[in-house]
Amino acid sequence: MGFLFLLALTLTLNTGTIFAEENNTGNSSINYNTSNKSVSGNTGNSSERSEGYSGSDTSYTSSSTETLNAAGAVKTIKVLIYSGSEASTNCVNGIKRALDYANTNSVIADVIFSYSTSTIINSATLTGYDVLAMPGGSGGYYYLNSGSISGSAIRNFVASGKGYIGICAGAYSAASHTDYYYDGWGIAPHVRCKAVSYEGGLPLQITSAGEQVLGTSGTKTLAHYNGPAMYISGNAQVFATYGDGSTGYNGYAAIVGDYYGNGRVVLSGPHPELSPLVPTFVSKLIYWAATSTPSSSTLTVSQVATAAASVKSFYDTNKRLPNYVTTSAGQITMPKFLNLLVTATIQADSGSTTPITIKNVNTPSSSTNSYKSGSIYKKEFLSIAQTIKNYITTNSKPPAYVTTTLGKISYNSLVYMFSKIMSFYKTNQRLPSYVSM
C-alpha cells in the first residue's frame, strides 16, 4: 500500500501532461491536462519510439551552426538530451529550440551548440558529450528507477568534468534529496528539494549570481509544472528564487548551480524552455554547466593573496563567506580555497615560489565556533595551517574545526582567518605577527 501511495505521489510531482501545438512560426501554445494524472503515452519522444530508436539519434547541426563553424567559432558544446521513457516530448523539443535560437542569434560569443537525443543514458551514450540535459517529464522518481537511465554513469560523467542540466523532473532526480520522499543521484550534493504542486506562470527573482550567468536582472516569468522549490548549503549557488507564494515556497531557490567532482550541475524547477520563455536562459545555463571546474590548474602565492583580499572584503561586508572566489584559474569554491590559503601561508613563510595545485576538496561537516576573542600568533597559525593541510590530504575535505589556544575555531572562521593573513601578505609582502579573532 505504501508503494502505491509513493507511486501516485510521484505522478503528482509533475502532474499535467504537457502538449505543444506548433504553428508555422515555430511558436508553441502550451496546454496541460489536469483531469488525467496519468502521463503514460503522452511523455517521452513518442515519434522516436514508434520508429524503433533505441539509442542516440544522429547529431543535429543547424545551418546556422554550420555557418558559425565556417566562420571559425572557437568552441562547440555538445549536448545529449534524454528523450526516452517518462520524458516530455514538448520539453525535449523546447531544449532543441532554445539551442537553435542560441546558434542563430549568437547568444554566447564564439560558442555554438550541437545536440543529439537518446532514449538510453549510460556510459556509452554519454561518450563524446559535454553536457547531459534531463528534461521535464513524469517525475524524478521515474527517472531514478528507470532501466534506461544509469545513475552511476551520470555521476561518473559529471565528476569527470562534464555538465548536467535538469529541469523539473530532471532537477528532482539529480538533487541530494527530496524531503519526505526519496534520495536523488546526488550530483547536486548541496541541494535539497521541496515537492511542489503548482502549474502556471511564476515570477522569478534573478539573484546577483544569476545576473552573472544569465546576463539579466530583475523579475522574469517562466512556466512551472510542479517543479521543485530548492534550498542549498555549502558550495551551491542560487541563480533565481521564486518571487511569490504560489508554490508555497516564496523566496526558495528556483534555479541553482552546484558542483560534483570536477563537473557542474544546473537544476531548474520552472521550465525556461517552455512558453512564456526567456530564450537565452537554457543556452546560458548549459554554457555555465559546460565550464568544468579546473582539476590540475595552479595559482601562485601572490594570486592566492589577491583572491584572499576579495574573500576578506566580501566577509567584512556580508558577514558570511562567498560561495566561490574568481581567480585566473576559474571559480574556486571555499573548501578548495582553504587548502590554497593554508598552503600559500606555509610557502609565504618559507619563501617558496612553487605554484600551488588546485585540488578537489569536499565540503566539511558543519560546526559552530566556541572560542574567545583574542590573537593567534604567527607560530601557532603556521602550525594550524599545517594541521589543516595534512587533514585535507588525508580526508579530501577540511576539518569542521581546529582546536586553538582561543578555543575551537570552525571551518568558516578558518577560511576568514587565513584570508585575513594572506590579505595582509598581499599589502605588506610578509606574514603578520598575529591575527585577531
C-alpha positions as CSV (number, residue, x, y, z in Angstrom):
1,M,0.0,0.0,0.0
2,G,2.9,2.3,0.9
3,F,4.5,1.7,-2.5
4,L,1.2,2.5,-4.3
5,F,1.0,5.8,-2.4
6,L,4.5,6.7,-3.3
7,L,3.9,5.8,-6.9
8,A,0.8,8.0,-7.1
9,L,2.6,10.8,-5.3
10,T,5.5,10.9,-7.7
11,L,3.0,11.2,-10.6
12,T,1.7,14.4,-9.0
13,L,5.3,15.9,-8.7
14,N,4.9,16.7,-12.4
15,T,1.2,16.5,-12.9
16,G,-0.4,17.7,-16.0
17,T,0.5,16.2,-19.3
18,I,2.1,19.0,-21.4
19,F,1.2,19.4,-25.1
20,A,2.6,21.8,-27.6
21,E,0.7,22.8,-30.8
22,E,3.3,24.4,-33.0
23,N,2.2,26.9,-35.7
24,N,4.2,27.8,-38.8
25,T,6.2,30.4,-37.0
26,G,7.6,27.8,-34.5
27,N,5.8,29.3,-31.5
28,S,4.2,27.0,-29.1
29,S,0.8,27.1,-27.4
30,I,1.1,25.3,-24.1
31,N,-1.8,23.4,-22.6
32,Y,-2.0,21.0,-19.8
33,N,-4.4,18.3,-18.8
34,T,-5.2,18.5,-15.1
35,S,-8.0,15.9,-15.1
36,N,-5.9,13.0,-16.3
37,K,-3.0,12.5,-14.0
38,S,-1.6,9.5,-15.9
39,V,1.1,10.6,-18.2
40,S,1.8,7.3,-19.9
41,G,1.6,7.6,-23.7
42,N,2.0,11.4,-23.6
43,T,5.6,11.7,-22.3
44,G,8.8,10.7,-23.9
45,N,9.7,11.1,-27.5
46,S,6.8,9.1,-28.9
47,S,7.7,9.6,-32.5
48,E,11.1,8.1,-31.9
49,R,9.7,5.1,-30.1
50,S,7.3,4.4,-32.9
51,E,10.2,4.4,-35.3
52,G,12.1,1.9,-33.1
53,Y,15.0,4.1,-32.0
54,S,16.8,2.5,-29.0
55,G,19.9,4.8,-28.6
56,S,21.3,8.1,-29.8
57,D,19.9,9.9,-32.8
58,T,22.2,11.3,-35.4
59,S,23.7,14.5,-34.0
60,Y,21.7,17.6,-35.2
61,T,23.5,20.6,-36.5
62,S,21.5,23.5,-37.8
63,S,22.5,25.5,-40.8
64,S,23.3,28.4,-38.5
65,T,25.7,26.2,-36.6
66,E,27.4,25.2,-39.9
67,T,27.8,28.9,-40.8
68,L,29.4,29.6,-37.4
69,N,31.8,26.7,-37.8
70,A,32.8,28.1,-41.2
71,A,33.4,31.5,-39.6
72,G,35.9,29.9,-37.2
73,A,33.9,29.7,-33.9
74,V,36.3,28.7,-31.1
75,K,34.2,26.2,-29.2
76,T,31.4,23.7,-29.8
77,I,29.4,22.4,-26.8
78,K,27.9,19.0,-27.4
79,V,24.7,18.3,-25.6
80,L,22.9,15.0,-25.2
81,I,19.2,15.3,-24.5
82,Y,17.4,12.4,-22.9
83,S,14.2,11.6,-24.9
84,G,13.3,8.2,-23.6
85,S,10.6,6.8,-21.3
86,E,8.9,9.4,-19.0
87,A,10.5,12.4,-20.7
88,S,8.1,15.0,-22.1
89,T,8.4,15.4,-25.9
90,N,7.5,19.1,-25.5
91,C,10.3,19.7,-23.1
92,V,12.8,17.8,-25.3
93,N,11.7,20.0,-28.3
94,G,11.9,23.1,-26.2
95,I,15.5,22.5,-25.3
96,K,16.3,21.9,-29.0
97,R,14.5,25.2,-30.0
98,A,16.4,27.1,-27.3
99,L,19.8,25.8,-28.6
100,D,18.8,26.6,-32.2
101,Y,17.9,30.1,-31.0
102,A,21.3,30.5,-29.3
103,N,23.1,29.4,-32.5
104,T,21.0,31.6,-34.8
105,N,21.3,34.7,-32.6
106,S,24.9,34.2,-31.3
107,V,23.7,34.3,-27.7
108,I,27.2,33.4,-26.4
109,A,30.1,34.8,-28.4
110,D,32.3,32.2,-30.1
111,V,30.2,29.3,-28.8
112,I,27.9,27.1,-30.7
113,F,25.8,24.2,-29.6
114,S,25.2,20.8,-31.2
115,Y,22.8,18.2,-29.8
116,S,21.6,14.7,-30.1
117,T,18.8,12.8,-28.3
118,S,18.9,9.4,-26.7
119,T,16.4,7.1,-25.2
120,I,19.1,5.5,-23.2
121,I,21.6,7.1,-20.8
122,N,24.7,5.1,-19.9
123,S,28.4,5.4,-20.2
124,A,28.4,4.5,-23.9
125,T,25.7,7.0,-24.9
126,L,27.3,9.8,-22.9
127,T,30.7,9.4,-24.5
128,G,31.8,12.4,-26.5
129,Y,29.3,14.9,-25.0
130,D,30.0,17.9,-22.8
131,V,26.5,18.3,-21.1
132,L,23.6,15.9,-20.4
133,A,20.2,17.6,-20.4
134,M,17.4,15.8,-18.5
135,P,14.1,17.4,-19.4
136,G,10.8,17.6,-17.5
137,G,8.6,14.5,-17.5
138,S,6.5,12.2,-15.3
139,G,8.6,12.8,-12.2
140,G,12.0,12.4,-10.6
141,Y,11.0,9.0,-9.1
142,Y,10.6,7.5,-12.6
143,Y,14.0,8.7,-13.8
144,L,15.6,7.3,-10.7
145,N,14.0,3.9,-11.2
146,S,14.2,3.8,-15.0
147,G,16.0,0.8,-16.5
148,S,17.1,3.1,-19.4
149,I,19.0,5.6,-17.2
150,S,22.2,4.7,-15.3
151,G,22.7,6.9,-12.3
152,S,26.3,5.7,-11.8
153,A,27.1,6.6,-15.4
154,I,25.7,10.1,-14.8
155,R,27.7,10.5,-11.6
156,N,30.9,9.4,-13.3
157,F,30.2,11.7,-16.3
158,V,29.7,14.8,-14.2
159,A,32.6,14.0,-11.8
160,S,35.0,13.7,-14.8
161,G,34.4,17.4,-15.6
162,K,31.3,17.3,-17.7
163,G,28.0,19.2,-17.2
164,Y,24.4,18.5,-16.3
165,I,21.2,20.5,-16.6
166,G,18.0,19.0,-15.1
167,I,14.6,20.7,-15.5
168,C,11.6,19.8,-13.3
169,A,11.8,16.0,-13.1
170,G,15.5,16.2,-14.1
171,A,16.0,18.5,-11.1
172,Y,14.3,16.3,-8.6
173,S,16.3,13.2,-9.7
174,A,19.7,14.9,-9.6
175,A,19.4,16.6,-6.2
176,S,20.7,15.2,-2.9
177,H,17.2,14.5,-1.6
178,T,13.5,15.5,-2.0
179,D,12.2,16.0,1.5
180,Y,9.9,13.2,2.8
181,Y,10.2,11.2,-0.4
182,Y,13.5,9.9,-1.9
183,D,17.2,10.4,-2.4
184,G,18.4,11.6,-5.8
185,W,21.5,10.8,-7.7
186,G,23.3,13.3,-5.5
187,I,25.2,15.1,-8.3
188,A,23.9,18.3,-6.8
189,P,25.2,17.3,-3.3
190,H,24.3,20.7,-1.7
191,V,20.8,20.9,-3.0
192,R,17.6,19.6,-1.4
193,C,14.1,19.8,-2.9
194,K,10.6,20.5,-1.6
195,A,7.9,18.9,-3.7
196,V,5.6,21.5,-5.2
197,S,2.1,21.2,-6.7
198,Y,1.5,24.2,-8.9
199,E,1.0,24.7,-12.6
200,G,1.1,28.1,-14.4
201,G,3.4,31.1,-14.9
202,L,5.6,32.1,-12.0
203,P,7.7,35.2,-11.4
204,L,11.3,34.5,-10.7
205,Q,13.7,37.0,-9.0
206,I,17.2,36.9,-10.5
207,T,19.9,36.9,-7.9
208,S,23.3,38.6,-8.2
209,A,24.9,35.2,-9.0
210,G,22.2,34.7,-11.6
211,E,22.9,38.1,-13.2
212,Q,26.5,36.9,-13.9
213,V,25.3,33.7,-15.5
214,L,22.1,34.8,-17.2
215,G,23.1,38.3,-18.2
216,T,19.9,39.8,-16.9
217,S,18.4,41.1,-13.7
218,G,15.0,41.8,-12.1
219,T,12.0,39.6,-12.3
220,K,11.2,37.1,-15.2
221,T,8.1,35.0,-15.6
222,L,8.6,31.3,-16.5
223,A,6.3,28.3,-16.9
224,H,6.0,26.0,-14.0
225,Y,4.6,22.4,-13.8
226,N,5.2,21.1,-10.3
227,G,9.0,21.6,-10.4
228,P,10.9,21.7,-7.1
229,A,11.5,24.5,-4.7
230,M,15.1,24.1,-3.5
231,Y,17.3,25.1,-0.6
232,I,21.0,24.9,-0.6
233,S,24.1,24.5,1.6
234,G,27.8,24.5,1.1
235,N,29.1,25.5,-2.3
236,A,25.8,25.7,-4.3
237,Q,24.7,28.9,-5.9
238,V,21.2,30.3,-6.3
239,F,20.6,31.9,-9.7
240,A,16.9,32.7,-9.2
241,T,14.3,32.5,-6.5
242,Y,10.5,32.1,-6.6
243,G,9.1,35.6,-6.5
244,D,5.7,35.0,-5.0
245,G,3.8,32.5,-2.8
246,S,2.1,30.5,-5.5
247,T,4.3,27.4,-4.9
248,G,4.0,27.8,-1.1
249,Y,7.8,28.5,-1.0
250,N,8.2,32.2,-1.7
251,G,11.9,33.0,-1.7
252,Y,13.1,29.4,-2.1
253,A,15.6,28.7,-4.9
254,A,14.1,28.2,-8.4
255,I,17.3,27.8,-10.4
256,V,20.6,26.7,-8.8
257,G,24.1,25.7,-9.8
258,D,26.2,23.1,-7.9
259,Y,29.5,21.2,-8.2
260,Y,30.2,17.5,-8.3
261,G,33.7,16.3,-8.7
262,N,35.2,18.4,-11.5
263,G,31.8,19.0,-13.1
264,R,29.0,21.4,-12.8
265,V,25.2,20.9,-12.4
266,V,22.3,23.2,-13.0
267,L,18.8,22.4,-11.6
268,S,15.7,24.4,-12.6
269,G,12.3,24.0,-11.0
270,P,10.5,26.1,-13.7
271,H,10.7,25.5,-17.5
272,P,12.9,28.1,-19.3
273,E,12.4,26.0,-22.5
274,L,8.6,26.4,-22.5
275,S,6.3,29.4,-23.1
276,P,6.4,32.0,-21.7
277,L,10.1,31.7,-22.0
278,V,13.3,33.7,-21.9
279,P,15.0,32.1,-24.9
280,T,18.6,32.8,-23.7
281,F,18.2,31.0,-20.3
282,V,18.7,27.4,-21.5
283,S,21.8,28.1,-23.5
284,K,23.4,30.2,-20.9
285,L,22.7,27.7,-18.1
286,I,24.2,24.9,-20.3
287,Y,27.2,27.1,-21.0
288,W,27.8,27.5,-17.3
289,A,27.4,23.8,-16.7
290,A,29.9,23.0,-19.5
291,T,32.6,25.1,-17.9
292,S,34.1,22.4,-15.7
293,T,36.0,23.1,-12.5
294,P,39.8,23.1,-13.0
295,S,41.3,19.9,-11.7
296,S,45.0,20.4,-12.2
297,S,45.4,24.2,-12.6
298,T,47.7,26.1,-10.3
299,L,47.9,29.5,-8.6
300,T,50.9,31.4,-7.3
301,V,51.2,32.6,-3.7
302,S,50.6,36.2,-5.0
303,Q,47.4,35.1,-6.8
304,V,46.1,33.4,-3.7
305,A,46.8,36.5,-1.7
306,T,44.9,38.6,-4.2
307,A,41.9,36.3,-4.0
308,A,42.2,36.3,-0.2
309,A,41.7,40.1,-0.2
310,S,38.5,39.6,-2.1
311,V,37.2,37.0,0.3
312,K,38.1,39.1,3.3
313,S,36.3,42.1,1.8
314,F,33.2,40.1,1.0
315,Y,33.1,38.6,4.5
316,D,33.6,42.1,6.2
317,T,30.6,43.4,4.2
318,N,28.2,40.5,4.3
319,K,29.3,38.7,7.5
320,R,29.5,35.4,5.6
321,L,31.8,33.6,3.1
322,P,31.1,33.8,-0.6
323,N,30.2,30.6,-2.5
324,Y,33.3,31.0,-4.6
325,V,36.1,33.4,-5.5
326,T,37.1,34.1,-9.1
327,T,40.7,33.6,-10.0
328,S,42.7,33.3,-13.2
329,A,42.1,29.5,-12.9
330,G,38.4,30.0,-12.7
331,Q,35.9,30.0,-9.8
332,I,37.3,28.4,-6.7
333,T,34.9,27.1,-4.0
334,M,35.7,27.8,-0.4
335,P,36.8,24.3,0.6
336,K,39.3,24.3,-2.2
337,F,40.3,27.9,-1.4
338,L,41.1,27.0,2.3
339,N,43.6,24.4,1.0
340,L,45.1,27.1,-1.2
341,L,45.2,29.6,1.7
342,V,47.0,27.3,4.2
343,T,49.5,26.1,1.5
344,A,50.2,29.7,0.5
345,T,50.7,30.7,4.1
346,I,53.2,27.9,4.6
347,Q,55.0,28.8,1.4
348,A,55.0,32.5,2.2
349,D,56.7,31.8,5.4
350,S,59.4,29.6,3.8
351,G,59.8,31.8,0.7
352,S,58.8,29.1,-1.7
353,T,57.5,30.3,-5.1
354,T,56.3,26.8,-6.2
355,P,52.9,27.1,-8.0
356,I,50.1,25.6,-5.8
357,T,47.9,22.9,-7.4
358,I,44.2,23.4,-7.1
359,K,42.9,20.1,-5.6
360,N,39.4,18.7,-5.4
361,V,38.3,19.4,-1.8
362,N,34.8,18.5,-0.5
363,T,32.6,20.4,1.9
364,P,33.3,19.6,5.6
365,S,30.6,18.8,8.2
366,S,29.1,21.9,9.9
367,S,30.2,23.1,13.2
368,T,30.0,26.2,15.4
369,N,32.6,28.4,17.0
370,S,33.5,28.1,20.6
371,Y,36.4,30.4,21.1
372,K,37.1,33.6,22.9
373,S,38.3,36.8,21.3
374,G,42.0,37.3,21.1
375,S,45.1,36.9,19.0
376,I,46.7,33.9,17.4
377,Y,50.4,34.5,16.9
378,K,52.4,33.5,13.9
379,K,54.0,30.3,15.3
380,E,50.5,29.0,16.1
381,F,48.8,30.0,12.8
382,L,51.6,28.3,10.9
383,S,51.0,25.2,12.9
384,I,47.3,25.4,12.3
385,A,47.9,25.8,8.6
386,Q,50.0,22.6,8.5
387,T,47.3,20.7,10.5
388,I,44.6,21.7,8.0
389,K,46.8,20.9,5.0
390,N,47.5,17.4,6.4
391,Y,43.9,16.8,7.3
392,I,42.8,17.8,3.7
393,T,45.4,15.5,2.2
394,T,44.1,12.6,4.2
395,N,40.4,13.2,4.1
396,S,39.8,15.3,0.9
397,K,37.9,17.8,3.0
398,P,38.8,20.4,5.6
399,P,38.2,19.7,9.3
400,A,35.0,21.0,10.8
401,Y,37.0,22.9,13.3
402,V,40.5,23.2,14.7
403,T,41.3,23.5,18.4
404,T,43.5,26.5,19.2
405,T,44.6,28.5,22.3
406,L,41.5,30.5,21.9
407,G,39.2,27.5,21.7
408,K,37.6,25.7,18.7
409,I,37.6,27.7,15.5
410,S,35.1,26.5,12.9
411,Y,35.8,25.9,9.2
412,N,34.1,29.1,8.1
413,S,36.1,31.2,10.5
414,L,39.3,29.4,9.5
415,V,38.7,30.5,5.9
416,Y,38.2,34.1,7.1
417,M,41.2,33.9,9.4
418,F,43.6,32.7,6.7
419,S,42.1,35.2,4.2
420,K,43.0,38.0,6.6
421,I,46.5,36.6,6.9
422,M,47.1,36.4,3.2
423,S,45.4,39.7,2.6
424,F,47.9,41.2,4.9
425,Y,50.6,39.5,2.9
426,K,49.3,41.0,-0.3
427,T,49.7,44.5,1.1
428,N,52.9,44.1,3.0
429,Q,54.7,41.2,1.3
430,R,55.2,39.5,4.6
431,L,53.1,37.5,7.0
432,P,51.6,39.3,10.0
433,S,53.0,38.7,13.5
434,Y,49.5,37.7,14.7
435,V,45.9,37.6,13.5
436,S,43.0,38.9,15.7
437,M,39.9,36.6,16.1
